[in-house]
Amino acid sequence: MMRNGLLPAIGLGLTLALSACGSRQDLEPLANASLPVAPYGAPDPPTAEELLELDALAAPERSVELRRRSEEREDDPFDLPPE
């Protein structure tokens, strides 16, 4: 009885392990494909590297500043006890 559930789990595990193995080379468009056209007003179409760059909203910088001492919290009007 345990074997019926075990085989699909092993198959799923192997599939996930193999799908994690990826190529580590630069991305290039397919042979007959081209990059997207230039945005309106831009003189040249963007390169592949420019298309892969994330804007500031997609990958915000994180603050790693640690607190050196404890501080009193301000009163929060929405911090209500559960009903």
LOVEXTI-363783 format. One record per residue (C-alpha): residue number from 1; chain; x, y, z; residue in one letter. Coordinates in steps of 0.25 Angstrom, whole numbers. Example, Ala and Ser with C-alpha at 12.3 -4.5 7.8 and 13.67 -1.06 7.14 Angstrom:
% residues 2
<1; "A"; <49; -18; 31>; "A">
<2; "A"; <55; -4; 29>; "S">
This chain:
% residues 83
<1; "A"; <0; 0; 0>; "M">
<2; "A"; <11; 10; 3>; "M">
<3; "A"; <18; 7; -10>; "R">
<4; "A"; <6; 13; -18>; "N">
<5; "A"; <9; 26; -12>; "G">
<6; "A"; <24; 25; -11>; "L">
<7; "A"; <26; 24; -26>; "L">
<8; "A"; <19; 37; -31>; "P">
<9; "A"; <27; 44; -20>; "A">
<10; "A"; <40; 39; -24>; "I">
<11; "A"; <37; 42; -39>; "G">
<12; "A"; <33; 56; -35>; "L">
<13; "A"; <45; 58; -27>; "G">
<14; "A"; <54; 54; -38>; "L">
<15; "A"; <47; 63; -48>; "T">
<16; "A"; <49; 75; -39>; "L">
<17; "A"; <63; 71; -37>; "A">
<18; "A"; <66; 70; -52>; "L">
<19; "A"; <58; 83; -55>; "S">
<20; "A"; <67; 91; -45>; "A">
<21; "A"; <79; 87; -54>; "C">
<22; "A"; <80; 99; -63>; "G">
<23; "A"; <90; 105; -73>; "S">
<24; "A"; <99; 116; -68>; "R">
<25; "A"; <102; 123; -81>; "Q">
<26; "A"; <97; 137; -86>; "D">
<27; "A"; <83; 138; -91>; "L">
<28; "A"; <82; 141; -106>; "E">
<29; "A"; <70; 142; -115>; "P">
<30; "A"; <66; 130; -124>; "L">
<31; "A"; <72; 129; -138>; "A">
<32; "A"; <60; 134; -145>; "N">
<33; "A"; <54; 143; -134>; "A">
<34; "A"; <58; 158; -131>; "S">
<35; "A"; <58; 166; -119>; "L">
<36; "A"; <45; 175; -116>; "P">
<37; "A"; <45; 188; -124>; "V">
<38; "A"; <50; 201; -119>; "A">
<39; "A"; <40; 208; -109>; "P">
<40; "A"; <33; 221; -115>; "Y">
<41; "A"; <44; 232; -115>; "G">
<42; "A"; <56; 223; -112>; "A">
<43; "A"; <66; 224; -123>; "P">
<44; "A"; <71; 209; -122>; "D">
<45; "A"; <64; 196; -118>; "P">
<46; "A"; <68; 191; -104>; "P">
<47; "A"; <79; 181; -103>; "T">
<48; "A"; <77; 167; -96>; "A">
<49; "A"; <84; 172; -84>; "E">
<50; "A"; <76; 185; -83>; "E">
<51; "A"; <63; 176; -84>; "L">
<52; "A"; <68; 168; -72>; "L">
<53; "A"; <71; 179; -63>; "E">
<54; "A"; <61; 181; -52>; "L">
<55; "A"; <55; 195; -48>; "D">
<56; "A"; <56; 200; -34>; "A">
<57; "A"; <41; 196; -31>; "L">
<58; "A"; <44; 182; -35>; "A">
<59; "A"; <56; 180; -27>; "A">
<60; "A"; <57; 191; -16>; "P">
<61; "A"; <69; 193; -8>; "E">
<62; "A"; <69; 187; 6>; "R">
<63; "A"; <73; 195; 19>; "S">
<64; "A"; <82; 186; 28>; "V">
<65; "A"; <83; 197; 38>; "E">
<66; "A"; <82; 190; 52>; "L">
<67; "A"; <76; 197; 64>; "R">
<68; "A"; <86; 200; 74>; "R">
<69; "A"; <77; 202; 86>; "R">
<70; "A"; <62; 200; 88>; "S">
<71; "A"; <52; 211; 85>; "E">
<72; "A"; <38; 213; 90>; "E">
<73; "A"; <28; 210; 80>; "R">
<74; "A"; <18; 221; 76>; "E">
<75; "A"; <3; 219; 80>; "D">
<76; "A"; <-4; 211; 69>; "D">
<77; "A"; <-19; 213; 68>; "P">
<78; "A"; <-21; 201; 59>; "F">
<79; "A"; <-14; 191; 70>; "D">
<80; "A"; <-27; 186; 76>; "L">
<81; "A"; <-28; 173; 84>; "P">
<82; "A"; <-35; 162; 76>; "P">
<83; "A"; <-50; 161; 78>; "E">
